[in-house]
Amino acid sequence: MKKSTRVKIIDFLFDSPLLPFLLIIGFGLFATVAGTGG
């Protein structure tokens, strides 16, 4: 069964040791946007 590109990317991210780092960056950006947005 062929996986979609999105599934491949998700699998790669979850297998990556950088996942916690990416989550922290993502949360930081979200908090910044939410804070400046209101």
mmCIF entry with sequence, helices, sheets and N, C-alpha, C, O atoms, coordinates in Angstrom:
data_MODEL
# 
_entry.id   MODEL 
# 
_entity.id                         1 
_entity.type                       polymer 
_entity.pdbx_number_of_molecules   1 
# 
_entity_poly.entity_id                      1 
_entity_poly.type                           'polypeptide(L)' 
_entity_poly.nstd_linkage                   no 
_entity_poly.nstd_monomer                   no 
_entity_poly.pdbx_seq_one_letter_code       MKKSTRVKIIDFLFDSPLLPFLLIIGFGLFATVAGTGG 
_entity_poly.pdbx_seq_one_letter_code_can   MKKSTRVKIIDFLFDSPLLPFLLIIGFGLFATVAGTGG 
_entity_poly.pdbx_strand_id                 A 
# 
loop_
_entity_poly_seq.entity_id 
_entity_poly_seq.num 
_entity_poly_seq.mon_id 
_entity_poly_seq.hetero 
1 1  MET n 
1 2  LYS n 
1 3  LYS n 
1 4  SER n 
1 5  THR n 
1 6  ARG n 
1 7  VAL n 
1 8  LYS n 
1 9  ILE n 
1 10 ILE n 
1 11 ASP n 
1 12 PHE n 
1 13 LEU n 
1 14 PHE n 
1 15 ASP n 
1 16 SER n 
1 17 PRO n 
1 18 LEU n 
1 19 LEU n 
1 20 PRO n 
1 21 PHE n 
1 22 LEU n 
1 23 LEU n 
1 24 ILE n 
1 25 ILE n 
1 26 GLY n 
1 27 PHE n 
1 28 GLY n 
1 29 LEU n 
1 30 PHE n 
1 31 ALA n 
1 32 THR n 
1 33 VAL n 
1 34 ALA n 
1 35 GLY n 
1 36 THR n 
1 37 GLY n 
1 38 GLY n 
# 
_struct_asym.id          A 
_struct_asym.entity_id   1 
# 
loop_
_struct_conf.conf_type_id 
_struct_conf.id 
_struct_conf.pdbx_PDB_helix_id 
_struct_conf.beg_label_comp_id 
_struct_conf.beg_label_asym_id 
_struct_conf.beg_label_seq_id 
_struct_conf.pdbx_beg_PDB_ins_code 
_struct_conf.end_label_comp_id 
_struct_conf.end_label_asym_id 
_struct_conf.end_label_seq_id 
_struct_conf.pdbx_end_PDB_ins_code 
_struct_conf.beg_auth_comp_id 
_struct_conf.beg_auth_asym_id 
_struct_conf.beg_auth_seq_id 
_struct_conf.end_auth_comp_id 
_struct_conf.end_auth_asym_id 
_struct_conf.end_auth_seq_id 
_struct_conf.pdbx_PDB_helix_class 
_struct_conf.details 
_struct_conf.pdbx_PDB_helix_length 
HELX_P HELX_P1 AA1 THR A 5  ? ASP A 15 ? THR A 5  ASP A 15 1 ? 11 
HELX_P HELX_P2 AA2 LEU A 19 ? GLY A 37 ? LEU A 19 GLY A 37 1 ? 19 
# 
_struct_conf_type.id          HELX_P 
_struct_conf_type.criteria    ? 
_struct_conf_type.reference   ? 
# 
loop_
_atom_site.group_PDB 
_atom_site.id 
_atom_site.type_symbol 
_atom_site.label_atom_id 
_atom_site.label_alt_id 
_atom_site.label_comp_id 
_atom_site.label_asym_id 
_atom_site.label_entity_id 
_atom_site.label_seq_id 
_atom_site.pdbx_PDB_ins_code 
_atom_site.Cartn_x 
_atom_site.Cartn_y 
_atom_site.Cartn_z 
_atom_site.occupancy 
_atom_site.B_iso_or_equiv 
_atom_site.pdbx_formal_charge 
_atom_site.auth_seq_id 
_atom_site.auth_comp_id 
_atom_site.auth_asym_id 
_atom_site.auth_atom_id 
_atom_site.pdbx_PDB_model_num 
ATOM 1   N N  . MET A 1 1  ? 0.850  -1.200 0.000  1.00 0.00 ? 1  MET A N  1 
ATOM 2   C CA . MET A 1 1  ? 0.000  0.000  0.000  1.00 0.00 ? 1  MET A CA 1 
ATOM 3   C C  . MET A 1 1  ? 0.884  1.248  0.000  1.00 0.00 ? 1  MET A C  1 
ATOM 4   O O  . MET A 1 1  ? 1.766  1.397  0.846  1.00 0.00 ? 1  MET A O  1 
ATOM 5   N N  . LYS A 1 2  ? 0.638  2.132  -0.949 1.00 0.00 ? 2  LYS A N  1 
ATOM 6   C CA . LYS A 1 2  ? 1.473  3.320  -1.094 1.00 0.00 ? 2  LYS A CA 1 
ATOM 7   C C  . LYS A 1 2  ? 1.029  4.413  -0.131 1.00 0.00 ? 2  LYS A C  1 
ATOM 8   O O  . LYS A 1 2  ? -0.155 4.734  -0.028 1.00 0.00 ? 2  LYS A O  1 
ATOM 9   N N  . LYS A 1 3  ? 2.000  4.969  0.564  1.00 0.00 ? 3  LYS A N  1 
ATOM 10  C CA . LYS A 1 3  ? 1.695  6.056  1.501  1.00 0.00 ? 3  LYS A CA 1 
ATOM 11  C C  . LYS A 1 3  ? 1.692  7.396  0.784  1.00 0.00 ? 3  LYS A C  1 
ATOM 12  O O  . LYS A 1 3  ? 2.420  7.597  -0.188 1.00 0.00 ? 3  LYS A O  1 
ATOM 13  N N  . SER A 1 4  ? 0.876  8.293  1.269  1.00 0.00 ? 4  SER A N  1 
ATOM 14  C CA . SER A 1 4  ? 0.847  9.639  0.704  1.00 0.00 ? 4  SER A CA 1 
ATOM 15  C C  . SER A 1 4  ? 2.076  10.407 1.182  1.00 0.00 ? 4  SER A C  1 
ATOM 16  O O  . SER A 1 4  ? 2.735  10.012 2.144  1.00 0.00 ? 4  SER A O  1 
ATOM 17  N N  . THR A 1 5  ? 2.372  11.501 0.501  1.00 0.00 ? 5  THR A N  1 
ATOM 18  C CA . THR A 1 5  ? 3.536  12.309 0.881  1.00 0.00 ? 5  THR A CA 1 
ATOM 19  C C  . THR A 1 5  ? 3.378  12.840 2.295  1.00 0.00 ? 5  THR A C  1 
ATOM 20  O O  . THR A 1 5  ? 4.347  12.911 3.051  1.00 0.00 ? 5  THR A O  1 
ATOM 21  N N  . ARG A 1 6  ? 2.155  13.212 2.650  1.00 0.00 ? 6  ARG A N  1 
ATOM 22  C CA . ARG A 1 6  ? 1.916  13.765 3.984  1.00 0.00 ? 6  ARG A CA 1 
ATOM 23  C C  . ARG A 1 6  ? 2.229  12.732 5.053  1.00 0.00 ? 6  ARG A C  1 
ATOM 24  O O  . ARG A 1 6  ? 2.852  13.050 6.066  1.00 0.00 ? 6  ARG A O  1 
ATOM 25  N N  . VAL A 1 7  ? 1.795  11.491 4.829  1.00 0.00 ? 7  VAL A N  1 
ATOM 26  C CA . VAL A 1 7  ? 2.052  10.427 5.803  1.00 0.00 ? 7  VAL A CA 1 
ATOM 27  C C  . VAL A 1 7  ? 3.547  10.180 5.917  1.00 0.00 ? 7  VAL A C  1 
ATOM 28  O O  . VAL A 1 7  ? 4.057  9.952  7.014  1.00 0.00 ? 7  VAL A O  1 
ATOM 29  N N  . LYS A 1 8  ? 4.256  10.223 4.792  1.00 0.00 ? 8  LYS A N  1 
ATOM 30  C CA . LYS A 1 8  ? 5.709  10.025 4.821  1.00 0.00 ? 8  LYS A CA 1 
ATOM 31  C C  . LYS A 1 8  ? 6.373  11.113 5.653  1.00 0.00 ? 8  LYS A C  1 
ATOM 32  O O  . LYS A 1 8  ? 7.267  10.837 6.453  1.00 0.00 ? 8  LYS A O  1 
ATOM 33  N N  . ILE A 1 9  ? 5.928  12.354 5.458  1.00 0.00 ? 9  ILE A N  1 
ATOM 34  C CA . ILE A 1 9  ? 6.509  13.475 6.206  1.00 0.00 ? 9  ILE A CA 1 
ATOM 35  C C  . ILE A 1 9  ? 6.225  13.321 7.700  1.00 0.00 ? 9  ILE A C  1 
ATOM 36  O O  . ILE A 1 9  ? 7.104  13.546 8.531  1.00 0.00 ? 9  ILE A O  1 
ATOM 37  N N  . ILE A 1 10 ? 4.992  12.936 8.034  1.00 0.00 ? 10 ILE A N  1 
ATOM 38  C CA . ILE A 1 10 ? 4.626  12.754 9.441  1.00 0.00 ? 10 ILE A CA 1 
ATOM 39  C C  . ILE A 1 10 ? 5.457  11.639 10.064 1.00 0.00 ? 10 ILE A C  1 
ATOM 40  O O  . ILE A 1 10 ? 5.953  11.776 11.183 1.00 0.00 ? 10 ILE A O  1 
ATOM 41  N N  . ASP A 1 11 ? 5.610  10.525 9.329  1.00 0.00 ? 11 ASP A N  1 
ATOM 42  C CA . ASP A 1 11 ? 6.425  9.420  9.835  1.00 0.00 ? 11 ASP A CA 1 
ATOM 43  C C  . ASP A 1 11 ? 7.856  9.882  10.059 1.00 0.00 ? 11 ASP A C  1 
ATOM 44  O O  . ASP A 1 11 ? 8.473  9.527  11.063 1.00 0.00 ? 11 ASP A O  1 
ATOM 45  N N  . PHE A 1 12 ? 8.390  10.675 9.126  1.00 0.00 ? 12 PHE A N  1 
ATOM 46  C CA . PHE A 1 12 ? 9.757  11.166 9.237  1.00 0.00 ? 12 PHE A CA 1 
ATOM 47  C C  . PHE A 1 12 ? 9.913  12.066 10.455 1.00 0.00 ? 12 PHE A C  1 
ATOM 48  O O  . PHE A 1 12 ? 10.896 11.958 11.187 1.00 0.00 ? 12 PHE A O  1 
ATOM 49  N N  . LEU A 1 13 ? 8.943  12.956 10.675 1.00 0.00 ? 13 LEU A N  1 
ATOM 50  C CA . LEU A 1 13 ? 9.015  13.873 11.810 1.00 0.00 ? 13 LEU A CA 1 
ATOM 51  C C  . LEU A 1 13 ? 8.960  13.125 13.135 1.00 0.00 ? 13 LEU A C  1 
ATOM 52  O O  . LEU A 1 13 ? 9.695  13.446 14.069 1.00 0.00 ? 13 LEU A O  1 
ATOM 53  N N  . PHE A 1 14 ? 8.075  12.115 13.210 1.00 0.00 ? 14 PHE A N  1 
ATOM 54  C CA . PHE A 1 14 ? 7.942  11.385 14.468 1.00 0.00 ? 14 PHE A CA 1 
ATOM 55  C C  . PHE A 1 14 ? 9.150  10.497 14.729 1.00 0.00 ? 14 PHE A C  1 
ATOM 56  O O  . PHE A 1 14 ? 9.443  10.174 15.880 1.00 0.00 ? 14 PHE A O  1 
ATOM 57  N N  . ASP A 1 15 ? 9.862  10.095 13.662 1.00 0.00 ? 15 ASP A N  1 
ATOM 58  C CA . ASP A 1 15 ? 11.066 9.286  13.834 1.00 0.00 ? 15 ASP A CA 1 
ATOM 59  C C  . ASP A 1 15 ? 12.279 10.166 14.112 1.00 0.00 ? 15 ASP A C  1 
ATOM 60  O O  . ASP A 1 15 ? 13.331 9.675  14.520 1.00 0.00 ? 15 ASP A O  1 
ATOM 61  N N  . SER A 1 16 ? 12.124 11.474 13.888 1.00 0.00 ? 16 SER A N  1 
ATOM 62  C CA . SER A 1 16 ? 13.250 12.382 14.023 1.00 0.00 ? 16 SER A CA 1 
ATOM 63  C C  . SER A 1 16 ? 13.493 12.790 15.470 1.00 0.00 ? 16 SER A C  1 
ATOM 64  O O  . SER A 1 16 ? 12.543 13.042 16.212 1.00 0.00 ? 16 SER A O  1 
ATOM 65  N N  . PRO A 1 17 ? 14.771 12.857 15.882 1.00 0.00 ? 17 PRO A N  1 
ATOM 66  C CA . PRO A 1 17 ? 15.102 13.312 17.240 1.00 0.00 ? 17 PRO A CA 1 
ATOM 67  C C  . PRO A 1 17 ? 14.852 14.806 17.411 1.00 0.00 ? 17 PRO A C  1 
ATOM 68  O O  . PRO A 1 17 ? 14.917 15.322 18.527 1.00 0.00 ? 17 PRO A O  1 
ATOM 69  N N  . LEU A 1 18 ? 14.570 15.497 16.324 1.00 0.00 ? 18 LEU A N  1 
ATOM 70  C CA . LEU A 1 18 ? 14.317 16.937 16.387 1.00 0.00 ? 18 LEU A CA 1 
ATOM 71  C C  . LEU A 1 18 ? 12.873 17.256 16.720 1.00 0.00 ? 18 LEU A C  1 
ATOM 72  O O  . LEU A 1 18 ? 12.514 18.426 16.858 1.00 0.00 ? 18 LEU A O  1 
ATOM 73  N N  . LEU A 1 19 ? 12.026 16.219 16.855 1.00 0.00 ? 19 LEU A N  1 
ATOM 74  C CA . LEU A 1 19 ? 10.597 16.455 17.079 1.00 0.00 ? 19 LEU A CA 1 
ATOM 75  C C  . LEU A 1 19 ? 10.320 17.372 18.270 1.00 0.00 ? 19 LEU A C  1 
ATOM 76  O O  . LEU A 1 19 ? 9.547  18.317 18.118 1.00 0.00 ? 19 LEU A O  1 
ATOM 77  N N  . PRO A 1 20 ? 10.911 17.144 19.453 1.00 0.00 ? 20 PRO A N  1 
ATOM 78  C CA . PRO A 1 20 ? 10.656 18.044 20.594 1.00 0.00 ? 20 PRO A CA 1 
ATOM 79  C C  . PRO A 1 20 ? 11.069 19.482 20.282 1.00 0.00 ? 20 PRO A C  1 
ATOM 80  O O  . PRO A 1 20 ? 10.397 20.429 20.692 1.00 0.00 ? 20 PRO A O  1 
ATOM 81  N N  . PHE A 1 21 ? 12.181 19.642 19.553 1.00 0.00 ? 21 PHE A N  1 
ATOM 82  C CA . PHE A 1 21 ? 12.674 20.969 19.195 1.00 0.00 ? 21 PHE A CA 1 
ATOM 83  C C  . PHE A 1 21 ? 11.678 21.668 18.280 1.00 0.00 ? 21 PHE A C  1 
ATOM 84  O O  . PHE A 1 21 ? 11.392 22.853 18.447 1.00 0.00 ? 21 PHE A O  1 
ATOM 85  N N  . LEU A 1 22 ? 11.144 20.909 17.293 1.00 0.00 ? 22 LEU A N  1 
ATOM 86  C CA . LEU A 1 22 ? 10.159 21.474 16.368 1.00 0.00 ? 22 LEU A CA 1 
ATOM 87  C C  . LEU A 1 22 ? 8.884  21.850 17.102 1.00 0.00 ? 22 LEU A C  1 
ATOM 88  O O  . LEU A 1 22 ? 8.263  22.867 16.795 1.00 0.00 ? 22 LEU A O  1 
ATOM 89  N N  . LEU A 1 23 ? 8.490  21.026 18.077 1.00 0.00 ? 23 LEU A N  1 
ATOM 90  C CA . LEU A 1 23 ? 7.276  21.315 18.841 1.00 0.00 ? 23 LEU A CA 1 
ATOM 91  C C  . LEU A 1 23 ? 7.447  22.597 19.648 1.00 0.00 ? 23 LEU A C  1 
ATOM 92  O O  . LEU A 1 23 ? 6.528  23.411 19.733 1.00 0.00 ? 23 LEU A O  1 
ATOM 93  N N  . ILE A 1 24 ? 8.637  22.772 20.245 1.00 0.00 ? 24 ILE A N  1 
ATOM 94  C CA . ILE A 1 24 ? 8.901  23.973 21.037 1.00 0.00 ? 24 ILE A CA 1 
ATOM 95  C C  . ILE A 1 24 ? 8.858  25.213 20.145 1.00 0.00 ? 24 ILE A C  1 
ATOM 96  O O  . ILE A 1 24 ? 8.282  26.235 20.518 1.00 0.00 ? 24 ILE A O  1 
ATOM 97  N N  . ILE A 1 25 ? 9.473  25.115 18.959 1.00 0.00 ? 25 ILE A N  1 
ATOM 98  C CA . ILE A 1 25 ? 9.464  26.248 18.028 1.00 0.00 ? 25 ILE A CA 1 
ATOM 99  C C  . ILE A 1 25 ? 8.036  26.551 17.591 1.00 0.00 ? 25 ILE A C  1 
ATOM 100 O O  . ILE A 1 25 ? 7.620  27.709 17.566 1.00 0.00 ? 25 ILE A O  1 
ATOM 101 N N  . GLY A 1 26 ? 7.291  25.509 17.248 1.00 0.00 ? 26 GLY A N  1 
ATOM 102 C CA . GLY A 1 26 ? 5.912  25.692 16.800 1.00 0.00 ? 26 GLY A CA 1 
ATOM 103 C C  . GLY A 1 26 ? 5.063  26.336 17.880 1.00 0.00 ? 26 GLY A C  1 
ATOM 104 O O  . GLY A 1 26 ? 4.286  27.251 17.606 1.00 0.00 ? 26 GLY A O  1 
ATOM 105 N N  . PHE A 1 27 ? 5.212  25.857 19.108 1.00 0.00 ? 27 PHE A N  1 
ATOM 106 C CA . PHE A 1 27 ? 4.436  26.414 20.212 1.00 0.00 ? 27 PHE A CA 1 
ATOM 107 C C  . PHE A 1 27 ? 4.845  27.858 20.481 1.00 0.00 ? 27 PHE A C  1 
ATOM 108 O O  . PHE A 1 27 ? 4.000  28.704 20.773 1.00 0.00 ? 27 PHE A O  1 
ATOM 109 N N  . GLY A 1 28 ? 6.140  28.136 20.382 1.00 0.00 ? 28 GLY A N  1 
ATOM 110 C CA . GLY A 1 28 ? 6.634  29.494 20.594 1.00 0.00 ? 28 GLY A CA 1 
ATOM 111 C C  . GLY A 1 28 ? 6.069  30.460 19.565 1.00 0.00 ? 28 GLY A C  1 
ATOM 112 O O  . GLY A 1 28 ? 5.659  31.571 19.903 1.00 0.00 ? 28 GLY A O  1 
ATOM 113 N N  . LEU A 1 29 ? 6.049  30.028 18.296 1.00 0.00 ? 29 LEU A N  1 
ATOM 114 C CA . LEU A 1 29 ? 5.495  30.878 17.239 1.00 0.00 ? 29 LEU A CA 1 
ATOM 115 C C  . LEU A 1 29 ? 4.007  31.089 17.449 1.00 0.00 ? 29 LEU A C  1 
ATOM 116 O O  . LEU A 1 29 ? 3.501  32.198 17.276 1.00 0.00 ? 29 LEU A O  1 
ATOM 117 N N  . PHE A 1 30 ? 3.306  30.024 17.823 1.00 0.00 ? 30 PHE A N  1 
ATOM 118 C CA . PHE A 1 30 ? 1.864  30.124 18.050 1.00 0.00 ? 30 PHE A CA 1 
ATOM 119 C C  . PHE A 1 30 ? 1.573  31.085 19.202 1.00 0.00 ? 30 PHE A C  1 
ATOM 120 O O  . PHE A 1 30 ? 0.663  31.908 19.115 1.00 0.00 ? 30 PHE A O  1 
ATOM 121 N N  . ALA A 1 31 ? 2.356  30.975 20.286 1.00 0.00 ? 31 ALA A N  1 
ATOM 122 C CA . ALA A 1 31 ? 2.152  31.838 21.447 1.00 0.00 ? 31 ALA A CA 1 
ATOM 123 C C  . ALA A 1 31 ? 2.430  33.297 21.072 1.00 0.00 ? 31 ALA A C  1 
ATOM 124 O O  . ALA A 1 31 ? 1.731  34.204 21.524 1.00 0.00 ? 31 ALA A O  1 
ATOM 125 N N  . THR A 1 32 ? 3.446  33.512 20.251 1.00 0.00 ? 32 THR A N  1 
ATOM 126 C CA . THR A 1 32 ? 3.787  34.874 19.826 1.00 0.00 ? 32 THR A CA 1 
ATOM 127 C C  . THR A 1 32 ? 2.666  35.471 18.988 1.00 0.00 ? 32 THR A C  1 
ATOM 128 O O  . THR A 1 32 ? 2.261  36.612 19.205 1.00 0.00 ? 32 THR A O  1 
ATOM 129 N N  . VAL A 1 33 ? 2.167  34.696 18.028 1.00 0.00 ? 33 VAL A N  1 
ATOM 130 C CA . VAL A 1 33 ? 1.086  35.172 17.156 1.00 0.00 ? 33 VAL A CA 1 
ATOM 131 C C  . VAL A 1 33 ? -0.175 35.428 17.976 1.00 0.00 ? 33 VAL A C  1 
ATOM 132 O O  . VAL A 1 33 ? -0.851 36.438 17.780 1.00 0.00 ? 33 VAL A O  1 
ATOM 133 N N  . ALA A 1 34 ? -0.492 34.518 18.892 1.00 0.00 ? 34 ALA A N  1 
ATOM 134 C CA . ALA A 1 34 ? -1.692 34.667 19.717 1.00 0.00 ? 34 ALA A CA 1 
ATOM 135 C C  . ALA A 1 34 ? -1.546 35.885 20.640 1.00 0.00 ? 34 ALA A C  1 
ATOM 136 O O  . ALA A 1 34 ? -2.504 36.625 20.860 1.00 0.00 ? 34 ALA A O  1 
ATOM 137 N N  . GLY A 1 35 ? -0.336 36.079 21.174 1.00 0.00 ? 35 GLY A N  1 
ATOM 138 C CA . GLY A 1 35 ? -0.110 37.193 22.085 1.00 0.00 ? 35 GLY A CA 1 
ATOM 139 C C  . GLY A 1 35 ? -0.212 38.535 21.380 1.00 0.00 ? 35 GLY A C  1 
ATOM 140 O O  . GLY A 1 35 ? -0.821 39.469 21.900 1.00 0.00 ? 35 GLY A O  1 
ATOM 141 N N  . THR A 1 36 ? 0.383  38.631 20.197 1.00 0.00 ? 36 THR A N  1 
ATOM 142 C CA . THR A 1 36 ? 0.353  39.900 19.470 1.00 0.00 ? 36 THR A CA 1 
ATOM 143 C C  . THR A 1 36 ? -1.000 40.113 18.806 1.00 0.00 ? 36 THR A C  1 
ATOM 144 O O  . THR A 1 36 ? -1.376 41.245 18.504 1.00 0.00 ? 36 THR A O  1 
ATOM 145 N N  . GLY A 1 37 ? -1.730 39.026 18.579 1.00 0.00 ? 37 GLY A N  1 
ATOM 146 C CA . GLY A 1 37 ? -3.017 39.128 17.909 1.00 0.00 ? 37 GLY A CA 1 
ATOM 147 C C  . GLY A 1 37 ? -4.126 39.573 18.842 1.00 0.00 ? 37 GLY A C  1 
ATOM 148 O O  . GLY A 1 37 ? -5.191 39.992 18.388 1.00 0.00 ? 37 GLY A O  1 
ATOM 149 N N  . GLY A 1 38 ? -3.885 39.486 20.154 1.00 0.00 ? 38 GLY A N  1 
ATOM 150 C CA . GLY A 1 38 ? -4.943 39.912 21.043 1.00 0.00 ? 38 GLY A CA 1 
ATOM 151 C C  . GLY A 1 38 ? -4.589 39.533 22.445 1.00 0.00 ? 38 GLY A C  1 
ATOM 152 O O  . GLY A 1 38 ? -5.355 39.803 23.370 1.00 0.00 ? 38 GLY A O  1 
# 
